[in-house]
Amino acid sequence: MKFHQLSIPGLLLLEPEVFHDERGFLMVSYNQQAFDEAAGAPVMFVQENHSQSSHNVLRGLHYQIRQPQGKLVRAIQGSIFDVAVDIRPDSPTFGQWAAELLSAENRRQMWIPPGFAHGFLVMSERAEVLYRLTAYYAPQQQRSIRWDDPALAIDWPLSQPPLLSAKDRAAPLLSQTELRD
């Protein structure tokens, strides 16, 4: 597996080595020792979520104020435009974002450490996404940032308005959000 540092320190793109033959393929999708080394510290996952969404669904930008979650994100069907926004108030890259195309075809994964908001846009007709989490989901800690916040200027590859949940439609701007207790 190859690990690529993205434009914001801490964000990683994981690219597996895939072995093909007449039977199909084999790849290592996760190796704890290699991942910990690339992440720079031991990481423990406590929960895995699986979502399925239709074309043009945008989920995010989500984070938790207590129990911040690190996320290892992977598309196992279809493709997504996966986005991470640095919301660490003391970070020199606060408010900056990075994105990667994750798909069943490229088999890439994105590591988003705690301290980032996360969202994705479904690019294919349908997508299934797996994400491993370093902290349990705590609904009372869940917060959102508006997906189209002009201060973030995320370049979503949209040809029409996205399909959003009511929660995501009502999300505040980054400047109006609660980042810490």
Secondary structure, 3 states (H helix, E strand, C coil): CEEEECCCCCCEEEECCEEEECCEEEECCCCHHHHHHHHCCCCCCCEEEEEEEECCEEEEEEEECCCCCCEEEEEEECEEEEEEEECCCCCCCCCCEEEEEEECCCCCEEEECCCEEEEEEECCCEEEEEEEECCCCCHHHEEECCCCCCCCCCCCCCCCCCECCHHHHCCCCHHHCCCCC
